[in-house]
């Protein structure tokens, strides 16, 4: 993995008034869904080299090489086959088949003895829009059926499955599908909640009461003010409120953040809950803050790395640029002529 710009993050942690924001975030999030921008960015010679920082290869074999290395260094893994917004039923079926092959391959990896009710070292992350959620008419039903196939396979293999969050227009459908899956697989299936959505505090409360496994992230899509907090201070405050609910609840919180302040807050809230190190985990993206990953593992914390792979990497890549100024600056420096 490549090192991220840890110095800038450390500076922000030491100086709370210093807020690292990305003024180009709205434009980048718009570009993430622009075919014209995709053609331009993917044709840049430097792009592939930068993509390799955030994406573990185009193929399942390449991704599994990264997964083995992460396991060897005591990381847990969540692996995502990239793709979203499919409007082709045949493509949705191809995604299902790729996940089934992936789960079969993951089941062969050595992870040691795992207690029945303990955290699973291996997890697949699934976007419902890649499974046909956006298909006209019966997209919800198609996505539910396809997700059930993957959840059944994951449960049989002793692997967790987490349903990813997408833009706010999909949230009702997504959480309905998650609850349907959890009726059959309450220990296997978890989901993602995004703290920048105004509804998320209530969603956290409901899922915490149900004992669900929840990955809490800040959010990575362009959302209207009516649906989401837009200012960093508001998003941070919402994240902390949601995290407090999850830590006090019956489920298993998964703290998805690279923010030093949120990492420190999560540790304090877990202690106050009280929760032991086995009762929650931190999550970080592939290629981001490897030194902080090492530090948390050294403290005995569970740390899971989100590992994306596949050739449909464009939207994911641009959202990573939008999330953090350090990522964008890294890209711009690499693209600049010497």
Residue pairs with C-beta under 8 A, 6 or more apart in sequence:
1 53
1 286
1 287
1 290
2 53
2 287
2 290
3 290
3 291
4 258
4 287
4 288
4 289
4 290
4 324
4 326
4 327
5 326
5 329
5 330
6 289
6 291
6 292
8 20
8 325
8 326
9 20
9 258
9 259
9 260
9 289
9 326
10 260
11 18
12 18
12 19
12 20
12 260
12 261
13 260
13 261
13 264
16 261
19 232
19 233
20 324
20 325
20 326
21 232
21 325
22 28
22 322
22 323
22 324
22 325
22 328
24 322
24 328
25 322
25 323
26 222
28 318
28 319
28 321
28 322
28 328
29 220
29 221
29 222
29 318
29 319
29 322
30 37
30 222
31 37
31 38
31 41
31 318
32 314
32 315
32 318
32 319
32 322
33 85
33 315
37 318
38 314
41 47
41 314
41 318
42 314
44 335
46 331
46 334
46 335
47 317
49 334
50 317
50 330
50 331
50 334
51 313
51 317
53 287
53 330
54 285
54 286
54 287
54 288
54 308
54 313
54 316
54 317
54 320
54 327
55 82
55 286
55 308
55 309
55 310
55 313
55 316
55 317
56 62
56 63
56 65
56 66
56 67
56 286
56 307
56 308
56 309
57 63
57 65
57 66
57 309
58 309
58 310
58 311
58 313
59 309
60 81
60 98
60 101
60 102
60 105
60 309
62 309
63 79
63 307
63 309
64 105
64 106
64 109
66 286
66 307
66 309
67 77
67 79
67 106
67 109
67 122
67 307
68 109
70 77
70 305
70 307
71 77
71 109
71 110
71 111
71 121
73 297
74 297
74 303
75 293
75 297
75 303
75 304
75 305
76 119
76 120
76 121
76 122
76 123
76 281
76 302
76 303
76 304
76 305
77 121
77 122
77 123
77 304
77 305
77 307
78 123
78 124
78 125
78 160
78 162
78 283
78 304
78 305
78 306
78 307
79 102
79 106
79 122
79 123
79 124
79 125
79 307
79 308
79 309
80 124
80 125
80 126
80 127
80 164
80 306
80 307
80 308
80 309
81 95
81 98
81 99
81 102
81 124
81 130
81 308
81 309
81 310
82 308
82 309
82 310
82 311
82 312
82 313
82 316
83 91
83 95
83 127
83 130
83 310
83 312
84 127
84 129
84 130
84 166
84 312
84 315
85 129
85 130
85 134
86 92
86 95
86 129
86 130
86 131
86 132
86 134
86 135
87 134
87 135
87 136
89 132
89 135
89 142
92 130
92 131
92 132
92 135
92 142
92 143
92 146
93 146
95 130
95 131
95 146
96 131
96 146
96 149
96 150
99 124
99 126
99 150
99 153
100 149
100 150
100 153
102 124
103 124
103 150
103 153
103 154
103 157
103 159
104 153
104 157
106 122
106 124
106 157
106 159
107 157
107 158
107 159
109 122
111 121
111 122
112 121
114 120
114 121
114 158
117 187
118 278
119 252
119 278
119 281
119 302
120 158
120 159
120 160
122 159
122 160
123 159
123 160
123 161
123 162
123 304
124 150
124 154
124 159
124 160
124 161
124 162
125 161
125 162
125 163
125 164
125 306
126 147
126 150
126 161
126 162
126 163
126 164
127 164
127 166
128 143
128 147
128 163
128 164
128 166
128 170
128 173
128 174
128 177
129 143
129 166
129 170
131 142
131 143
131 146
131 147
131 150
132 139
132 142
132 143
132 146
133 139
133 140
133 142
133 143
133 170
133 173
133 174
133 177
134 170
135 142
135 143
140 173
140 176
140 177
143 173
143 177
144 177
144 180
144 181
147 163
147 177
147 181
148 180
148 181
148 184
150 161
151 161
151 181
151 184
151 185
151 188
151 189
152 184
152 185
154 160
154 161
154 185
154 188
155 161
155 185
155 187
155 188
159 188
160 188
160 189
160 190
160 213
161 181
161 185
161 188
161 189
161 190
162 189
162 190
162 191
162 192
162 213
162 215
162 254
163 174
163 177
163 178
163 181
163 189
163 190
163 191
163 192
164 191
164 192
165 171
165 174
165 191
165 192
165 193
165 194
165 217
165 219
166 174
166 221
167 221
167 222
167 223
168 197
168 221
168 223
168 227
168 228
171 197
171 199
171 203
174 191
175 191
175 203
178 189
178 190
178 191
178 212
181 189
182 189
182 210
182 212
186 211
186 212
189 213
190 212
190 213
190 214
190 215
190 252
190 254
191 207
191 212
191 213
191 214
191 215
192 214
192 215
192 216
192 217
192 256
193 200
193 203
193 204
193 207
193 214
193 215
193 216
193 217
193 242
194 200
194 217
194 218
194 219
194 220
194 221
195 216
195 217
195 218
195 219
195 235
195 238
195 239
195 242
196 218
196 219
196 223
196 228
196 229
196 230
196 235
196 238
197 219
197 223
197 227
197 228
197 229
198 227
198 228
198 229
198 238
199 227
200 238
200 242
201 238
201 241
201 242
201 245
204 214
204 216
204 242
204 245
204 246
204 249
205 245
205 249
207 214
207 249
207 251
208 214
208 245
208 246
208 248
208 249
208 250
208 251
209 249
209 250
210 250
210 251
211 249
211 250
211 251
212 251
212 252
213 251
213 252
213 254
214 246
214 251
214 252
214 253
214 254
215 254
215 256
215 283
216 239
216 242
216 243
216 246
216 253
216 254
216 255
216 256
216 257
217 256
217 257
218 235
218 236
218 239
218 257
218 259
219 228
219 235
220 319
220 322
220 323
221 319
223 230
229 235
229 238
236 259
236 261
236 262
239 257
239 262
240 262
240 265
243 253
243 255
243 262
243 265
243 266
243 269
244 269
246 253
247 253
247 266
247 269
247 270
247 272
247 273
247 275
247 280
248 273
252 279
252 280
252 281
253 266
253 270
253 275
253 280
253 281
254 280
254 281
254 282
254 283
254 304
255 262
255 263
255 266
255 280
255 281
255 282
255 283
256 282
256 283
256 284
256 306
257 263
257 266
257 282
257 283
257 284
258 284
258 285
258 288
258 289
258 292
258 324
260 292
263 282
263 292
263 296
266 280
266 282
267 301
270 279
270 280
273 279
277 300
277 301
277 302
278 302
280 302
281 301
281 302
281 303
281 304
282 296
282 301
282 302
282 303
282 304
283 303
283 304
283 305
283 306
284 292
284 293
284 303
284 304
284 305
284 306
285 305
285 306
285 320
286 305
286 306
286 307
286 308
288 324
293 303
293 305
296 303
297 303
308 316
320 327
321 327
321 328
321 331
322 328
